[in-house]
Amino acid sequence: MIVDTVKGCAYVLTCTTACTVHAVFDGASPLLVLEASKEGQYGFVAPTDAVEVSDEHALVTQTFKGAVPGLSARDGIQPGDDASLKSLLAESGTFTGTVNANGGVNIPLAVGAATDTGAVNRLYAAGMAGVTGILTSNAFLNTDAITASGSSTVAKTVPYHLAGIKVPKGTHSTIQARFEVSNPQWNYSSFAGFSFLWRATNAAKLSFGIGRGGKTIRPDLSIDSYSIIPANGLAYNHGEILDITFDNVRDSQRNGYTIKVREIYALTAADGWQVKTTTSFIPASQNEPVPWTIAKVIYQQKSVANIAKYENTGALWLMLTGGQGNNLYQIATCRGVSNFETGVGVTQWVADVVNNTAGNVSVYAGTGEYTYYHPGGMNPVFYGLEALAVNAIEAEETADFVDINTPIES
């Protein structure tokens, strides 16, 4: 596709696949300006009044924080060790920290907008935010259908919006909750992500399934057990299952909390079910306990996943509250799901609490929100989160799925 540009101005290319950018000359051969080997965001300076982009679904946006001082004709801007960019068209620019929207990279503004403080620019930015808001739908927590095993009690704080579940000391409980949602799909859907309100006041495990295939819920098991497994005797399907364990034990030496995520998935029927275990670490003071300070659990994927390949298409984030400077943390990458028979994506969650404390443990939960793909099958919410969040992942390990099914003795 041909994109009009302003000669000498800096632009950012957001592409969904490997692509090239060529400068267009009248009566002369095109000049290679940028060659991206994979999907992502890359910068370039336009040497002519138009460029040709090989990816028809790519987004080309002008940046207004001055000319980008260092770009590469091959593989653009990549994460690295140096927060400065190098000489123009010489070598790859590298970043230690996040390049944020103030630099004009992560939140694309309109090509041709005057300045980064101009009303026209703000209008386009607001318009993009509005479009992203439109391409979402609500998920209402069915507070009437929440169940909690044992002697736990459920309080409907705001019907179909907020609820609190209290687990008495010396007991354990499996809490199950469902969402009431619109179902605007047939065999294929545009599910791109989901986020919802959830937190616990002490150690807990949160599990939920995504996409195609039945899931079997097993209550009152040990925290290390799998509360949700693939249904029908572990029959192969395209969906996957995530569980997140919060041990609520603060590492006083490192000043933070360790979080474990297990992803159950199958690339093919022949390969069988696999488990990817991801360990993350979130820095936090003694006044910012995790999972107490969790505001939202967030899952997004950048595009429709190829279920037969593991390409880190999806990711899991936590939104925290508290005094720390960072409140978004990526705690796992995921294969992701396809759009075939994926339905709304996520319909319920399961939480397990084994209360060995001296008082009650509470789980608080609320509504959620579905994200749908933008035109072209891209999810800009994924890229925004990836740009703003701290990557808290420390270790990943994949192995064959071996079931853990240990009941808790009463």
Stockholm file with secondary structure:
# STOCKHOLM 1.0

chainA/1-410         MIVDTVKGCAYVLTCTTACTVHAVFDGASPLLVLEASKEGQYGFVAPTDAVEVSDEHALVTQTFKGAVPGLSARDGIQPGDDASLKSLLAESGTFTGTVNANGGVNIPLAVGAATDTGAVNRLYAAGMAGVTGILTSNAFLNTDAITASGSSTVAKTVPYHLAGIKVPKGTHSTIQARFEVSNPQWNYSSFAGFSFLWRATNAAKLSFGIGRGGKTIRPDLSIDSYSIIPANGLAYNHGEILDITFDNVRDSQRNGYTIKVREIYALTAADGWQVKTTTSFIPASQNEPVPWTIAKVIYQQKSVANIAKYENTGALWLMLTGGQGNNLYQIATCRGVSNFETGVGVTQWVADVVNNTAGNVSVYAGTGEYTYYHPGGMNPVFYGLEALAVNAIEAEETADFVDINTPIES
#=GR chainA/1-410 SS CEEECCTTCEEEEEESSCEEEEECCTTSCCEEEEEESSSEEEEEECSSSEEEESCTTCEEEECCSSCCSCCCTBTCSEECSCSSCCSTTTSCCEESSCCCGGGTSSSCCCTTCCCTTSHHHHHHHHHHHHHHHHTEEEEEECTTSCEECTTCEEEEEETTTEEEEEECTTCEEEEEEEEEECCCCSSBCCEEEEEEEEEESSSEEEEEEESSSCEEECCSBCTTSCSEEEHHHHCCCSCEEEEEEEEEEEETTTTEEEEEEEEEEESSTTTCEEEEEEEEEEECCTTSCTTTTEEEEEEEESSCCCTTSCCCCEEEEEEECSSSSCCEEEEEEECCCCSBSCTTSCCEEEEEEECCSSSCEEEEEEEEEEEECBTTTBCHHHHHHHHHSEECEEEEEEEECCCCCCBCCC
#=GC SS_cons         CEEECCTTCEEEEEESSCEEEEECCTTSCCEEEEEESSSEEEEEECSSSEEEESCTTCEEEECCSSCCSCCCTBTCSEECSCSSCCSTTTSCCEESSCCCGGGTSSSCCCTTCCCTTSHHHHHHHHHHHHHHHHTEEEEEECTTSCEECTTCEEEEEETTTEEEEEECTTCEEEEEEEEEECCCCSSBCCEEEEEEEEEESSSEEEEEEESSSCEEECCSBCTTSCSEEEHHHHCCCSCEEEEEEEEEEEETTTTEEEEEEEEEEESSTTTCEEEEEEEEEEECCTTSCTTTTEEEEEEEESSCCCTTSCCCCEEEEEEECSSSSCCEEEEEEECCCCSBSCTTSCCEEEEEEECCSSSCEEEEEEEEEEEECBTTTBCHHHHHHHHHSEECEEEEEEEECCCCCCBCCC
//
